[in-house]
């Protein structure tokens, strides 16, 4: 039995269970925390963008991987 936490709508995955929502909120909380920490010590907008980029990409890649593996797959027609 496969647990479905996310539903694919177009190119994005939308959480449909409490676990999916918690995982998504954790990723958003992590990204906000990283943004605040990096922005505190940067001198320009480009410093902030260069500082947050690896963290945001990593976090959302992991979220996308979890969502794609815990979502319902469409059957080939």
Residue pairs with C-beta under 8 A, 6 or more apart in sequence:
2 70
3 17
3 19
3 70
4 16
4 17
4 70
4 71
4 72
5 15
5 16
5 17
5 19
5 20
5 23
5 66
5 67
5 70
5 71
6 13
6 14
6 15
6 16
6 20
6 66
6 67
6 68
6 70
6 71
7 13
7 14
7 16
7 71
7 72
8 14
8 67
8 68
8 71
8 72
13 64
13 67
13 68
13 71
15 21
15 23
15 24
15 67
20 67
20 70
23 63
23 66
24 63
27 59
27 60
27 62
27 63
30 55
30 59
31 52
31 55
31 56
31 59
31 60
34 52
34 55
34 56
35 48
35 52
38 47
38 48
38 51
38 52
38 55
39 48
39 51
39 52
41 51
42 48
42 51
